[in-house]
């Protein structure tokens, strides 16, 4: 298994590698990210990276080591993506701080609306939520947000519209109760 592989035999050897080391690779990946389900996804992505590898890159000397290194790189990508997504999660205390506390009944009503908005924002796709938070809470322009998220200004506008419509619908449903 550790011998040099020619690109033409790579798929056959990968099938063998998958059969022999899949469980071990999933455990390895799960330890890196903290859960088995994501570990399964990482293992699958690691195999796909090898299959999609350019044949002109030459033979892989140590296929098992290459597979585990690929899984480690995928785990790093997944962890970085999670960290970015969580940095834009909305916490009720963040929203509550912007509203003044008037009388108790009104304050309770505000807290209920804020809680509903926090839940609504957390239901949005990560990029949509991030665009909304950056614009409405951090005061960033659509152009700044586009550069930060690596999307077009038009996409930021679509994210904003989607987020505002979702929040409006949530508040409308709350008002009906």
N, CA and C atoms as an extended XYZ file, in Angstrom:
531
Properties=species:S:1:pos:R:3:atomname:S:1:resname:S:1:resid:I:1 pbc="F F F"
N         0.817       -1.193        0.000 N   UNK     1
C         0.000        0.000        0.000 CA  UNK     1
C         0.857        1.251        0.000 C   UNK     1
N         2.065        1.196        0.544 N   UNK     2
C         2.910        2.372        0.612 CA  UNK     2
C         3.745        2.591       -0.634 C   UNK     2
N         3.750        1.675       -1.560 N   UNK     3
C         4.540        1.827       -2.766 CA  UNK     3
C         4.014        2.951       -3.621 C   UNK     3
N         4.844        3.396       -4.553 N   UNK     4
C         4.457        4.461       -5.466 CA  UNK     4
C         3.303        3.987       -6.352 C   UNK     4
N         2.322        4.853       -6.562 N   UNK     5
C         1.160        4.486       -7.367 CA  UNK     5
C         1.163        5.270       -8.667 C   UNK     5
N         0.810        4.618       -9.750 N   UNK     6
C         0.616        5.310      -11.006 CA  UNK     6
C        -0.796        5.881      -10.994 C   UNK     6
N        -1.016        7.050      -11.594 N   UNK     7
C        -2.350        7.664      -11.586 CA  UNK     7
C        -3.439        6.766      -12.136 C   UNK     7
N        -3.131        5.882      -13.089 N   UNK     8
C        -4.161        5.022      -13.681 CA  UNK     8
C        -4.691        3.985      -12.703 C   UNK     8
N        -3.917        3.620      -11.713 N   UNK     9
C        -4.364        2.613      -10.743 CA  UNK     9
C        -4.883        3.250       -9.457 C   UNK     9
N        -4.914        4.550       -9.432 N   UNK    10
C        -5.291        5.247       -8.207 CA  UNK    10
C        -6.711        4.914       -7.752 C   UNK    10
N        -7.683        4.907       -8.661 N   UNK    11
C        -9.071        4.635       -8.259 CA  UNK    11
C        -9.231        3.240       -7.668 C   UNK    11
N        -8.568        2.261       -8.256 N   UNK    12
C        -8.624        0.894       -7.717 CA  UNK    12
C        -8.016        0.854       -6.317 C   UNK    12
N        -6.876        1.524       -6.142 N   UNK    13
C        -6.195        1.539       -4.845 CA  UNK    13
C        -7.014        2.335       -3.819 C   UNK    13
N        -7.700        3.365       -4.281 N   UNK    14
C        -8.548        4.133       -3.360 CA  UNK    14
C        -9.687        3.280       -2.828 C   UNK    14
N       -10.265        2.457       -3.676 N   UNK    15
C       -11.333        1.554       -3.220 CA  UNK    15
C       -10.811        0.636       -2.128 C   UNK    15
N        -9.629        0.122       -2.344 N   UNK    16
C        -9.004       -0.745       -1.344 CA  UNK    16
C        -8.705        0.047       -0.070 C   UNK    16
N        -8.178        1.239       -0.236 N   UNK    17
C        -7.854        2.099        0.899 CA  UNK    17
C        -9.123        2.428        1.702 C   UNK    17
N       -10.185        2.741        0.981 N   UNK    18
C       -11.460        3.054        1.624 CA  UNK    18
C       -11.916        1.873        2.470 C   UNK    18
N       -11.874        0.702        1.892 N   UNK    19
C       -12.311       -0.502        2.603 CA  UNK    19
C       -11.464       -0.768        3.845 C   UNK    19
N       -10.170       -0.571        3.729 N   UNK    20
C        -9.262       -0.891        4.831 CA  UNK    20
C        -9.223        0.176        5.941 C   UNK    20
N        -9.356        1.423        5.587 N   UNK    21
C        -9.074        2.490        6.558 CA  UNK    21
C       -10.225        3.464        6.812 C   UNK    21
N       -11.376        3.206        6.218 N   UNK    22
C       -12.472        4.167        6.355 CA  UNK    22
C       -12.852        4.424        7.814 C   UNK    22
N       -13.053        3.383        8.576 N   UNK    23
C       -13.460        3.532        9.977 CA  UNK    23
C       -12.405        4.326       10.773 C   UNK    23
N       -11.146        4.002       10.548 N   UNK    24
C       -10.041        4.701       11.224 CA  UNK    24
C        -9.996        6.181       10.812 C   UNK    24
N       -10.227        6.447        9.532 N   UNK    25
C       -10.214        7.824        9.041 CA  UNK    25
C       -11.373        8.629        9.634 C   UNK    25
N       -12.542        8.009        9.720 N   UNK    26
C       -13.707        8.691       10.308 CA  UNK    26
C       -13.433        9.009       11.783 C   UNK    26
N       -12.880        8.058       12.530 N   UNK    27
C       -12.546        8.307       13.946 CA  UNK    27
C       -11.547        9.450       14.065 C   UNK    27
N       -10.526        9.436       13.211 N   UNK    28
C        -9.514       10.488       13.198 CA  UNK    28
C       -10.166       11.856       12.949 C   UNK    28
N       -10.997       11.934       11.925 N   UNK    29
C       -11.651       13.192       11.567 CA  UNK    29
C       -12.620       13.633       12.664 C   UNK    29
N       -13.351       12.681       13.227 N   UNK    30
C       -14.306       13.012       14.291 CA  UNK    30
C       -13.587       13.581       15.510 C   UNK    30
N       -12.407       13.044       15.829 N   UNK    31
C       -11.625       13.598       16.949 CA  UNK    31
C       -11.190       15.032       16.649 C   UNK    31
N       -10.886       15.317       15.394 N   UNK    32
C       -10.434       16.663       15.032 CA  UNK    32
C       -11.541       17.705       15.158 C   UNK    32
N       -12.771       17.323       14.811 N   UNK    33
C       -13.865       18.295       14.791 CA  UNK    33
C       -14.882       18.120       15.907 C   UNK    33
N       -14.850       16.996       16.587 N   UNK    34
C       -15.718       16.842       17.748 CA  UNK    34
C       -17.012       16.088       17.542 C   UNK    34
N       -17.309       15.636       16.311 N   UNK    35
C       -18.516       14.816       16.159 CA  UNK    35
C       -18.371       13.854       14.982 C   UNK    35
N       -19.009       12.705       15.141 N   UNK    36
C       -18.867       11.617       14.169 CA  UNK    36
C       -19.497       11.954       12.818 C   UNK    36
N       -20.644       12.599       12.827 N   UNK    37
C       -21.328       12.919       11.567 CA  UNK    37
C       -20.444       13.800       10.677 C   UNK    37
N       -19.854       14.811       11.260 N   UNK    38
C       -18.953       15.671       10.496 CA  UNK    38
C       -17.694       14.894       10.117 C   UNK    38
N       -17.256       13.987       10.980 N   UNK    39
C       -16.112       13.129       10.665 CA  UNK    39
C       -16.368       12.298        9.417 C   UNK    39
N       -17.588       11.784        9.273 N   UNK    40
C       -17.965       11.029        8.066 CA  UNK    40
C       -17.861       11.920        6.829 C   UNK    40
N       -18.373       13.144        6.936 N   UNK    41
C       -18.325       14.079        5.807 CA  UNK    41
C       -16.880       14.420        5.438 C   UNK    41
N       -16.058       14.604        6.442 N   UNK    42
C       -14.647       14.934        6.200 CA  UNK    42
C       -13.947       13.770        5.509 C   UNK    42
N       -14.206       12.560        5.961 N   UNK    43
C       -13.599       11.384        5.328 CA  UNK    43
C       -14.005       11.319        3.857 C   UNK    43
N       -15.267       11.534        3.588 N   UNK    44
C       -15.758       11.515        2.209 CA  UNK    44
C       -15.069       12.595        1.371 C   UNK    44
N       -14.957       13.796        1.921 N   UNK    45
C       -14.291       14.892        1.207 CA  UNK    45
C       -12.820       14.587        0.953 C   UNK    45
N       -12.177       13.942        1.897 N   UNK    46
C       -10.758       13.589        1.719 CA  UNK    46
C       -10.606       12.619        0.546 C   UNK    46
N       -11.482       11.630        0.451 N   UNK    47
C       -11.437       10.709       -0.678 CA  UNK    47
C       -11.695       11.457       -1.984 C   UNK    47
N       -12.677       12.342       -1.973 N   UNK    48
C       -13.008       13.093       -3.189 CA  UNK    48
C       -11.850       13.994       -3.630 C   UNK    48
N       -11.141       14.551       -2.676 N   UNK    49
C        -9.980       15.375       -3.029 CA  UNK    49
C        -8.923       14.548       -3.747 C   UNK    49
N        -8.729       13.330       -3.293 N   UNK    50
C        -7.721       12.477       -3.935 CA  UNK    50
C        -8.204       12.054       -5.323 C   UNK    50
N        -9.473       11.680       -5.433 N   UNK    51
C       -10.026       11.270       -6.721 CA  UNK    51
C        -9.960       12.435       -7.714 C   UNK    51
N       -10.240       13.640       -7.250 N   UNK    52
C       -10.235       14.810       -8.110 CA  UNK    52
C        -8.849       15.387       -8.356 C   UNK    52
N        -7.871       14.787       -7.773 N   UNK    53
C        -6.490       15.265       -7.897 CA  UNK    53
C        -6.032       15.174       -9.342 C   UNK    53
N        -5.289       16.143       -9.781 N   UNK    54
C        -4.780       16.197      -11.136 CA  UNK    54
C        -3.789       15.046      -11.364 C   UNK    54
N        -4.036       14.239      -12.377 N   UNK    55
C        -3.164       13.094      -12.684 CA  UNK    55
C        -1.757       13.545      -13.050 C   UNK    55
N        -1.614       14.758      -13.528 N   UNK    56
C        -0.298       15.267      -13.908 CA  UNK    56
C         0.561       15.608      -12.693 C   UNK    56
N        -0.055       15.612      -11.520 N   UNK    57
C         0.691       15.933      -10.305 CA  UNK    57
C         1.673       14.832       -9.937 C   UNK    57
N         1.540       13.699      -10.581 N   UNK    58
C         2.472       12.599      -10.319 CA  UNK    58
C         1.912       11.584       -9.350 C   UNK    58
N         2.650       10.518       -9.132 N   UNK    59
C         2.175        9.443       -8.253 CA  UNK    59
C         2.195        9.861       -6.782 C   UNK    59
N         1.326        9.224       -6.029 N   UNK    60
C         1.291        9.445       -4.584 CA  UNK    60
C         2.130        8.341       -3.956 C   UNK    60
N         3.162        8.727       -3.254 N   UNK    61
C         4.092        7.758       -2.666 CA  UNK    61
C         3.451        6.977       -1.515 C   UNK    61
N         2.823        7.677       -0.587 N   UNK    62
C         2.249        7.053        0.612 CA  UNK    62
C         0.767        7.423        0.678 C   UNK    62
N        -0.041        6.605        0.049 N   UNK    63
C        -1.461        6.926       -0.120 CA  UNK    63
C        -2.204        7.084        1.198 C   UNK    63
N        -1.951        6.211        2.161 N   UNK    64
C        -2.649        6.304        3.451 CA  UNK    64
C        -2.292        7.627        4.145 C   UNK    64
N        -1.029        7.963        4.180 N   UNK    65
C        -0.608        9.223        4.804 CA  UNK    65
C        -1.227       10.408        4.068 C   UNK    65
N        -1.240       10.348        2.747 N   UNK    66
C        -1.820       11.423        1.941 CA  UNK    66
C        -3.314       11.578        2.259 C   UNK    66
N        -3.999       10.453        2.421 N   UNK    67
C        -5.425       10.469        2.749 CA  UNK    67
C        -5.668       11.134        4.105 C   UNK    67
N        -4.884       10.787        5.104 N   UNK    68
C        -5.066       11.358        6.438 CA  UNK    68
C        -4.686       12.840        6.465 C   UNK    68
N        -3.689       13.210        5.704 N   UNK    69
C        -3.320       14.633        5.608 CA  UNK    69
C        -4.441       15.403        4.915 C   UNK    69
N        -5.021       14.810        3.878 N   UNK    70
C        -6.155       15.451        3.198 CA  UNK    70
C        -7.320       15.632        4.167 C   UNK    70
N        -7.598       14.604        4.974 N   UNK    71
C        -8.681       14.700        5.959 CA  UNK    71
C        -8.386       15.805        6.970 C   UNK    71
N        -7.138       15.921        7.372 N   UNK    72
C        -6.762       16.982        8.317 CA  UNK    72
C        -7.009       18.361        7.696 C   UNK    72
N        -6.655       18.525        6.425 N   UNK    73
C        -6.882       19.808        5.746 CA  UNK    73
C        -8.382       20.118        5.628 C   UNK    73
N        -9.178       19.107        5.317 N   UNK    74
C       -10.630       19.303        5.246 CA  UNK    74
C       -11.164       19.692        6.628 C   UNK    74
N       -10.673       19.040        7.673 N   UNK    75
C       -11.115       19.359        9.037 CA  UNK    75
C       -10.764       20.804        9.395 C   UNK    75
N        -9.594       21.253        8.987 N   UNK    76
C        -9.198       22.646        9.236 CA  UNK    76
C       -10.160       23.593        8.523 C   UNK    76
N       -10.503       23.272        7.276 N   UNK    77
C       -11.450       24.101        6.519 CA  UNK    77
C       -12.817       24.133        7.202 C   UNK    77
N       -13.290       22.969        7.639 N   UNK    78
C       -14.593       22.881        8.307 CA  UNK    78
C       -14.583       23.692        9.606 C   UNK    78
N       -13.524       23.570       10.379 N   UNK    79
C       -13.414       24.299       11.643 CA  UNK    79
C       -13.385       25.802       11.404 C   UNK    79
N       -12.651       26.239       10.405 N   UNK    80
C       -12.590       27.672       10.087 CA  UNK    80
C       -13.958       28.180        9.650 C   UNK    80
N       -14.661       27.398        8.835 N   UNK    81
C       -15.992       27.801        8.371 CA  UNK    81
C       -16.953       27.887        9.559 C   UNK    81
N       -16.890       26.911       10.467 N   UNK    82
C       -17.751       26.945       11.667 CA  UNK    82
C       -17.460       28.176       12.515 C   UNK    82
N       -16.181       28.466       12.708 N   UNK    83
C       -15.798       29.619       13.520 CA  UNK    83
C       -16.363       30.902       12.921 C   UNK    83
N       -16.274       31.029       11.607 N   UNK    84
C       -16.807       32.215       10.927 CA  UNK    84
C       -18.315       32.292       11.093 C   UNK    84
N       -18.991       31.159       10.905 N   UNK    85
C       -20.445       31.151       11.045 CA  UNK    85
C       -20.866       31.524       12.466 C   UNK    85
N       -20.189       30.973       13.475 N   UNK    86
C       -20.555       31.257       14.860 CA  UNK    86
C       -20.240       32.693       15.246 C   UNK    86
N       -19.263       33.303       14.583 N   UNK    87
C       -18.944       34.690       14.934 CA  UNK    87
C       -20.075       35.621       14.536 C   UNK    87
N       -20.947       35.165       13.640 N   UNK    88
C       -22.079       35.985       13.232 CA  UNK    88
C       -23.410       35.482       13.768 C   UNK    88
N       -23.364       34.599       14.758 N   UNK    89
C       -24.602       34.200       15.416 CA  UNK    89
C       -25.130       35.398       16.184 C   UNK    89
N       -26.406       35.491       16.317 N   UNK    90
C       -27.010       36.632       17.000 CA  UNK    90
C       -27.404       36.202       18.400 C   UNK    90
N       -26.979       36.982       19.371 N   UNK    91
C       -27.290       36.716       20.763 CA  UNK    91
C       -28.333       37.737       21.210 C   UNK    91
N       -29.306       37.291       21.965 N   UNK    92
C       -30.390       38.183       22.395 CA  UNK    92
C       -29.855       39.385       23.178 C   UNK    92
N       -28.784       39.205       23.949 N   UNK    93
C       -28.236       40.324       24.715 CA  UNK    93
C       -27.679       41.406       23.801 C   UNK    93
N       -27.144       41.012       22.636 N   UNK    94
C       -26.645       42.001       21.673 CA  UNK    94
C       -27.778       42.891       21.198 C   UNK    94
N       -28.919       42.281       20.908 N   UNK    95
C       -30.049       43.051       20.412 CA  UNK    95
C       -30.738       43.820       21.533 C   UNK    95
N       -30.802       43.227       22.709 N   UNK    96
C       -31.485       43.843       23.835 CA  UNK    96
C       -30.813       45.146       24.255 C   UNK    96
N       -29.517       45.245       24.080 N   UNK    97
C       -28.766       46.424       24.511 CA  UNK    97
C       -29.151       47.679       23.741 C   UNK    97
N       -29.704       47.531       22.535 N   UNK    98
C       -30.031       48.720       21.739 CA  UNK    98
C       -31.400       49.303       22.062 C   UNK    98
N       -32.206       48.597       22.831 N   UNK    99
C       -33.540       49.110       23.159 CA  UNK    99
C       -33.586       49.665       24.589 C   UNK    99
N       -34.205       50.813       24.749 N   UNK   100
C       -34.331       51.377       26.092 CA  UNK   100
C       -35.353       50.581       26.916 C   UNK   100
N       -35.161       50.570       28.219 N   UNK   101
C       -36.095       49.882       29.089 CA  UNK   101
C       -37.084       50.915       29.632 C   UNK   101
N       -38.339       50.855       29.154 N   UNK   102
C       -39.368       51.782       29.625 CA  UNK   102
C       -40.100       51.129       30.794 C   UNK   102
N       -41.376       50.940       30.694 N   UNK   103
C       -42.086       50.258       31.766 CA  UNK   103
C       -41.926       48.749       31.605 C   UNK   103
N       -42.258       48.018       32.632 N   UNK   104
C       -42.009       46.579       32.653 CA  UNK   104
C       -42.785       45.825       31.573 C   UNK   104
N       -44.051       46.176       31.368 N   UNK   105
C       -44.847       45.480       30.365 CA  UNK   105
C       -44.279       45.711       28.961 C   UNK   105
N       -43.932       46.941       28.695 N   UNK   106
C       -43.350       47.283       27.386 CA  UNK   106
C       -41.971       46.626       27.219 C   UNK   106
N       -41.195       46.590       28.293 N   UNK   107
C       -39.875       45.958       28.241 CA  UNK   107
C       -40.012       44.459       27.951 C   UNK   107
N       -41.012       43.809       28.567 N   UNK   108
C       -41.249       42.389       28.314 CA  UNK   108
C       -41.624       42.162       26.851 C   UNK   108
N       -42.475       43.037       26.333 N   UNK   109
C       -42.869       42.933       24.924 CA  UNK   109
C       -41.643       43.089       24.014 C   UNK   109
N       -40.779       44.037       24.337 N   UNK   110
C       -39.554       44.232       23.551 CA  UNK   110
C       -38.670       42.987       23.611 C   UNK   110
N       -38.515       42.422       24.797 N   UNK   111
C       -37.670       41.227       24.938 CA  UNK   111
C       -38.228       40.054       24.124 C   UNK   111
N       -39.555       39.903       24.104 N   UNK   112
C       -40.159       38.828       23.321 CA  UNK   112
C       -39.892       39.030       21.831 C   UNK   112
N       -40.015       40.268       21.375 N   UNK   113
C       -39.758       40.567       19.965 CA  UNK   113
C       -38.278       40.367       19.629 C   UNK   113
N       -37.422       40.762       20.543 N   UNK   114
C       -35.982       40.597       20.321 CA  UNK   114
C       -35.618       39.113       20.277 C   UNK   114
N       -36.196       38.340       21.189 N   UNK   115
C       -35.935       36.901       21.195 CA  UNK   115
C       -36.397       36.274       19.883 C   UNK   115
N       -37.565       36.676       19.409 N   UNK   116
C       -38.079       36.152       18.134 CA  UNK   116
C       -37.160       36.554       16.982 C   UNK   116
N       -36.660       37.783       17.019 N   UNK   117
C       -35.732       38.228       15.964 CA  UNK   117
C       -34.412       37.463       16.023 C   UNK   117
N       -33.910       37.227       17.212 N   UNK   118
C       -32.659       36.471       17.348 CA  UNK   118
C       -32.823       35.066       16.776 C   UNK   118
N       -33.932       34.431       17.085 N   UNK   119
C       -34.204       33.097       16.538 CA  UNK   119
C       -34.322       33.181       15.018 C   UNK   119
N       -35.052       34.185       14.535 N   UNK   120
C       -35.234       34.345       13.085 CA  UNK   120
C       -33.898       34.538       12.377 C   UNK   120
N       -33.050       35.372       12.933 N   UNK   121
C       -31.745       35.608       12.308 CA  UNK   121
C       -30.892       34.350       12.313 C   UNK   121
N       -30.974       33.577       13.368 N   UNK   122
C       -30.189       32.344       13.440 CA  UNK   122
C       -30.731       31.257       12.516 C   UNK   122
N       -31.942       31.431       12.012 N   UNK   123
C       -32.508       30.497       11.039 CA  UNK   123
C       -31.983       30.763        9.628 C   UNK   123
N       -31.444       31.952        9.409 N   UNK   124
C       -30.948       32.331        8.081 CA  UNK   124
C       -29.661       31.586        7.741 C   UNK   124
N       -29.389       31.493        6.464 N   UNK   125
C       -28.113       30.929        6.013 CA  UNK   125
C       -26.991       31.802        6.579 C   UNK   125
N       -25.834       31.213        6.880 N   UNK   126
C       -24.745       31.967        7.508 CA  UNK   126
C       -24.351       33.253        6.773 C   UNK   126
N       -24.229       33.215        5.455 N   UNK   127
C       -23.832       34.415        4.709 CA  UNK   127
C       -24.916       35.481        4.777 C   UNK   127
N       -26.159       35.073        4.722 N   UNK   128
C       -27.289       36.008        4.804 CA  UNK   128
C       -27.312       36.676        6.179 C   UNK   128
N       -27.167       35.865        7.227 N   UNK   129
C       -27.146       36.391        8.589 CA  UNK   129
C       -25.959       37.333        8.786 C   UNK   129
N       -24.790       36.938        8.288 N   UNK   130
C       -23.586       37.756        8.439 CA  UNK   130
C       -23.774       39.110        7.760 C   UNK   130
N       -24.336       39.115        6.555 N   UNK   131
C       -24.567       40.374        5.840 CA  UNK   131
C       -25.502       41.272        6.641 C   UNK   131
N       -26.570       40.702        7.172 N   UNK   132
C       -27.544       41.478        7.938 CA  UNK   132
C       -26.917       42.065        9.202 C   UNK   132
N       -26.190       41.231        9.942 N   UNK   133
C       -25.558       41.680       11.183 CA  UNK   133
C       -24.522       42.760       10.889 C   UNK   133
N       -23.703       42.551        9.863 N   UNK   134
C       -22.688       43.548        9.530 CA  UNK   134
C       -23.323       44.873        9.140 C   UNK   134
N       -24.453       44.832        8.444 N   UNK   135
C       -25.094       46.065        8.014 CA  UNK   135
C       -25.864       46.729        9.148 C   UNK   135
N       -26.746       45.994        9.787 N   UNK   136
C       -27.662       46.599       10.766 CA  UNK   136
C       -27.041       46.811       12.142 C   UNK   136
N       -26.152       45.932       12.579 N   UNK   137
C       -25.578       46.076       13.920 CA  UNK   137
C       -24.187       46.707       13.907 C   UNK   137
N       -23.414       46.451       12.826 N   UNK   138
C       -22.065       47.006       12.755 CA  UNK   138
C       -21.991       48.254       11.880 C   UNK   138
N       -23.066       48.539       11.129 N   UNK   139
C       -23.116       49.739       10.308 CA  UNK   139
C       -22.252       49.699        9.055 C   UNK   139
N       -21.924       48.519        8.568 N   UNK   140
C       -21.082       48.406        7.367 CA  UNK   140
C       -21.922       48.614        6.101 C   UNK   140
N       -21.276       49.155        5.073 N   UNK   141
C       -21.953       49.367        3.794 CA  UNK   141
C       -22.041       48.046        3.027 C   UNK   141
N       -22.917       48.014        2.034 N   UNK   142
C       -23.062       46.816        1.215 CA  UNK   142
C       -21.743       46.493        0.508 C   UNK   142
N       -21.023       47.517        0.087 N   UNK   143
C       -19.737       47.319       -0.597 CA  UNK   143
C       -18.717       46.678        0.351 C   UNK   143
N       -18.664       47.158        1.590 N   UNK   144
C       -17.751       46.574        2.583 CA  UNK   144
C       -18.106       45.109        2.861 C   UNK   144
N       -19.388       44.863        2.996 N   UNK   145
C       -19.863       43.512        3.288 CA  UNK   145
C       -19.517       42.579        2.127 C   UNK   145
N       -19.738       43.046        0.904 N   UNK   146
C       -19.432       42.244       -0.284 CA  UNK   146
C       -17.957       41.857       -0.296 C   UNK   146
N       -17.093       42.811       -0.007 N   UNK   147
C       -15.652       42.530        0.009 CA  UNK   147
C       -15.310       41.533        1.113 C   UNK   147
N       -15.931       41.698        2.258 N   UNK   148
C       -15.642       40.826        3.403 CA  UNK   148
C       -16.124       39.390        3.180 C   UNK   148
N       -17.296       39.250        2.538 N   UNK   149
C       -17.861       37.924        2.305 CA  UNK   149
C       -17.390       37.311        0.990 C   UNK   149
N       -16.748       38.118        0.153 N   UNK   150
C       -16.282       37.608       -1.139 CA  UNK   150
C       -17.412       37.370       -2.123 C   UNK   150
N       -18.432       38.233       -2.069 N   UNK   151
C       -19.569       38.133       -2.988 CA  UNK   151
C       -19.798       39.489       -3.635 C   UNK   151
N       -20.710       39.544       -4.574 N   UNK   152
C       -21.020       40.808       -5.237 CA  UNK   152
C       -21.916       41.667       -4.343 C   UNK   152
N       -21.943       42.964       -4.627 N   UNK   153
C       -22.831       43.885       -3.915 CA  UNK   153
C       -24.278       43.475       -4.140 C   UNK   153
N       -24.573       43.013       -5.336 N   UNK   154
C       -25.918       42.542       -5.661 CA  UNK   154
C       -26.315       41.371       -4.758 C   UNK   154
N       -25.368       40.477       -4.497 N   UNK   155
C       -25.646       39.338       -3.615 CA  UNK   155
C       -25.905       39.816       -2.192 C   UNK   155
N       -25.162       40.811       -1.748 N   UNK   156
C       -25.392       41.378       -0.411 CA  UNK   156
C       -26.799       41.957       -0.341 C   UNK   156
N       -27.213       42.657       -1.386 N   UNK   157
C       -28.569       43.219       -1.406 CA  UNK   157
C       -29.621       42.119       -1.331 C   UNK   157
N       -29.373       41.013       -2.022 N   UNK   158
C       -30.311       39.878       -1.961 CA  UNK   158
C       -30.338       39.280       -0.555 C   UNK   158
N       -29.165       39.152        0.067 N   UNK   159
C       -29.109       38.656        1.443 CA  UNK   159
C       -29.902       39.573        2.372 C   UNK   159
N       -29.720       40.868        2.220 N   UNK   160
C       -30.407       41.840        3.081 CA  UNK   160
C       -31.920       41.733        2.896 C   UNK   160
N       -32.347       41.654        1.656 N   UNK   161
C       -33.788       41.557        1.379 CA  UNK   161
C       -34.353       40.276        1.992 C   UNK   161
N       -33.646       39.162        1.804 N   UNK   162
C       -34.099       37.882        2.350 CA  UNK   162
C       -34.197       37.961        3.879 C   UNK   162
N       -33.189       38.549        4.510 N   UNK   163
C       -33.172       38.649        5.971 CA  UNK   163
C       -34.300       39.544        6.465 C   UNK   163
N       -34.487       40.672        5.816 N   UNK   164
C       -35.539       41.601        6.268 CA  UNK   164
C       -36.929       41.007        6.068 C   UNK   164
N       -37.148       40.325        4.960 N   UNK   165
C       -38.448       39.683        4.735 CA  UNK   165
C       -38.706       38.593        5.778 C   UNK   165
N       -37.671       37.825        6.089 N   UNK   166
C       -37.817       36.765        7.087 CA  UNK   166
C       -38.145       37.367        8.461 C   UNK   166
N       -37.427       38.414        8.829 N   UNK   167
C       -37.682       39.067       10.126 CA  UNK   167
C       -39.085       39.669       10.160 C   UNK   167
N       -39.498       40.294        9.060 N   UNK   168
C       -40.844       40.868        8.987 CA  UNK   168
C       -41.894       39.788        9.184 C   UNK   168
N       -41.707       38.649        8.510 N   UNK   169
C       -42.679       37.558        8.637 CA  UNK   169
C       -42.736       37.017       10.059 C   UNK   169
N       -41.581       36.891       10.693 N   UNK   170
C       -41.536       36.404       12.073 CA  UNK   170
C       -42.268       37.380       13.000 C   UNK   170
N       -42.008       38.668       12.839 N   UNK   171
C       -42.671       39.667       13.686 CA  UNK   171
C       -44.170       39.726       13.400 C   UNK   171
N       -44.547       39.578       12.167 N   UNK   172
C       -45.967       39.569       11.806 CA  UNK   172
C       -46.667       38.389       12.492 C   UNK   172
N       -46.018       37.218       12.451 N   UNK   173
C       -46.603       36.038       13.119 CA  UNK   173
C       -46.675       36.234       14.629 C   UNK   173
N       -45.683       36.889       15.201 N   UNK   174
C       -45.680       37.165       16.632 CA  UNK   174
C       -46.826       38.107       17.005 C   UNK   174
N       -47.066       39.097       16.178 N   UNK   175
C       -48.145       40.065       16.431 CA  UNK   175
C       -49.525       39.424       16.332 C   UNK   175
N       -49.640       38.348       15.566 N   UNK   176
C       -50.934       37.680       15.405 CA  UNK   176
C       -51.325       36.890       16.642 C   UNK   176
N       -50.358       36.552       17.494 N   UNK   177
C       -50.673       35.762       18.699 CA  UNK   177
C       -51.086       36.615       19.841 C   UNK   177
